[in-house]
Amino acid sequence: MIDFRSDTVTMPTEAMRKAMATAEVGDDVYGDDPTVNRLEALAAEMYGFDGALFTSSGTQANLLALMSHCERGDEYICGQQAHNYKFEGGGAAVLGSIQPQPLNNQDDGSILLSDIKGAIKPDDVHFANTRLVSLENTIGGKVLPQSYIAEAQQLAFNHGLKIHLDGARVANAAVAQNIAISEITQYFDSVSICLSKGLCAPVGSILLGDERLIGKARRWRKMLGGGMRQAGILAAAASLAITDQVERLAIDHDNAGYLAEQLSMLTEFRVDLAQVQTNMVFAHVNDGVDISSLAVKLKQSGILISSGSTLRLVTHADISRADIDTFIGELKRYLK
Ligand SMILES: *Cc1c(COP(=O)(O)O)cnc(C)c1O
């Protein structure tokens, strides 16, 4: 199958499978798993934080961050399109009694600083306590400008707020700008990073923060049922995601650019090429083209796409240039 639905579908590499098979393990709830401990130390060191926590998913890492920064009755400011507002089942509200304050995302994925400033509540019994600003990078495949992030950090600091990054794909953001991941993470009090997307680990995310935050998050993780035992089997693959898979993302970005160009040559689709900055391609589809029936047909040719009102295609380690040519060929055939 050629699977464009997401970069979450990537298979673990051969090196990951070998590392998993031979990983030295222990009971991580006792802090005894050397492979998990090495992963957490490595991530903290590489990304410039005191501590790191290996979590079962990105959703869990974001939830732990929100619950560790905020108390019951606090609120976090985020984008309307933020994963940790829109796509995580309302977890912060359900499990943390934390209120989201979503604000419009601009076309480039940012939230206007004036909107953030305007949404910070004064200290008044009528209001929830504004505690945290949460940004996302990449967001919808787009990279937040470094200058914007620096200004957002300053704004949060000036108002006594903490600032979190949902960095599920922060490695893509770094590679696209040819900078180190730590150059992005330096602006944040906490960061979550998915290792199971473009970086190919089978399972797991990392939460970064200071010792106090990571200590709180470790407690919440256990309460939420996320205390894993011989988790070194997973951490062994996750370590290779960090050390061996980041540079390779440049290929996914090139492939996304190529895919976007090929699609834009078909009259049925409109693609804003300037918006294709990493591994995601969004195409507007002309009236009269039904994506869900296209998806059914393409599946018969071994190609998987998500159906929705716009077409979202994601490139990753298991999609080659030749796969893209196959897809475009089949697409042309079915559109005829
Ligand atoms: C995928 C994703 C998450 C959540 O990751 P899961 O591991 O699927 O829970 C969080 N934020 C963003 C931006 C994501 O793309």
The ligand as an SDF file (V2000), in Angstrom:
LIG
                    3D

 15 15  0  0  0  0  0  0  0  0999 V2000
   -0.2630   13.6450   16.0800 C   0  0  0  0  0  0  0  0  0  0  0  0
   -0.2790   14.8980   16.8330 C   0  0  0  0  0  0  0  0  0  0  0  0
   -0.4500   14.8970   18.2130 C   0  0  0  0  0  0  0  0  0  0  0  0
   -0.8190   13.6770   19.0120 C   0  0  0  0  0  0  0  0  0  0  0  0
   -0.0820   12.5840   18.8100 O   0  0  0  0  0  0  0  0  0  0  0  0
   -0.6450   11.1030   19.0530 P   0  0  0  0  0  0  0  0  0  0  0  0
    0.6270   10.3690   19.2890 O   0  0  0  0  0  0  0  0  0  0  0  0
   -1.3640   10.7340   17.8150 O   0  0  0  0  0  0  0  0  0  0  0  0
   -1.5130   11.1260   20.2620 O   0  0  0  0  0  0  0  0  0  0  0  0
   -0.3710   16.1050   18.8630 C   0  0  0  0  0  0  0  0  0  0  0  0
   -0.1700   17.2440   18.1970 N   0  0  0  0  0  0  0  0  0  0  0  0
   -0.0240   17.2920   16.8700 C   0  0  0  0  0  0  0  0  0  0  0  0
    0.2090   18.5950   16.1930 C   0  0  0  0  0  0  0  0  0  0  0  0
   -0.0860   16.1120   16.1380 C   0  0  0  0  0  0  0  0  0  0  0  0
    0.0530   16.1600   14.8100 O   0  0  0  0  0  0  0  0  0  0  0  0
  1  2  1  0
  2  3  1  0
  2 14  2  0
  3  4  1  0
  3 10  2  0
  4  5  1  0
  5  6  1  0
  6  7  2  0
  6  8  1  0
  6  9  1  0
 10 11  1  0
 11 12  2  0
 12 13  1  0
 12 14  1  0
 14 15  1  0
M  END
$$$$
